[in-house]
Amino acid sequence: MATKISHPTSLDQLDPTVRAVVTRADVIVAPVDDGSDAAFGLAREAAINLARLGDARLVLLDRADTTYADTPRINELTRDEVAAIDRPYLLTQLDAAAAAWVEATAFQHSLPGDEALTDTVNELGADLVVVPATLDSPGFLDRLKHDEVEDRAVDATPAGVPVVAVADDGSLTLAAPSGAT
C-alpha cells in the first residue's frame, strides 16, 4: 500500500509499513542532485518530511559531482563546508531541511552509481534510504542498466536497511527487499 504524502502532520498519516521504518530511523539518507531532475527534488522533500516526523537526522547524498577517481572522495559536510566548496543547490537543500527543523548534513562521494549509496549507508550507519521511484532524466548508466532507481537502490543498500520509494505523485512505498518477489 502506498501513502500519498504532501506535508503530513503526524506519523499516523503514513501507511503502517512506512511508519514503522520511519519511527525506527535515526539516520535517513537521500540521494540528491543539482535540481535538474524533479524526481530527486520530490524524494528530497519527502525525506525532509519523514526525518521531521521521525525525529531523524537527514544526510543528503550529493550525486551532482561524481568522477571516476581511483580513490573515492568521501566526506560528510556541514552547511559551512558546503558553502566553502560552492554548492549553492546543496545549500538551498540544507536550508529547506533546517526550515523544517530537521538536522541535516551533506555527504559527498566521488564515485558514480550504486557504490556511493552503499558506502554512504555503511559509513554513516544509516537505517533508512529515501529515493525516487523513477528518474525524469536518467543518466547513461541508468538507461544502460534498464533498472528502476528503486530497484537499484534496494540492491545497493546493505541488507536490513529499508528503502522508501517516492513516486511521481508523491506517494510513498516501502520497497521490497533485494531478492524478494
Buried (B, 14 or more C-beta within 10 A) or exposed (E): EBBEBEEBEEBEBBBEBBBBBBEEBEBBBBBBBBBEBBBBBBBBBBBBBBBBBBEBBBBBBBBBBBEEEEEEEBEEBEBEBBBEEEBEBBBEBBEBBEEBEBBBBBBBBBBBBBEBBBBBBEBBEBBBBBBBBBBEEBBEEBEEEEBBBBBBBBBBBBEEBBBBBBBEEBBBBBBEBBEEE
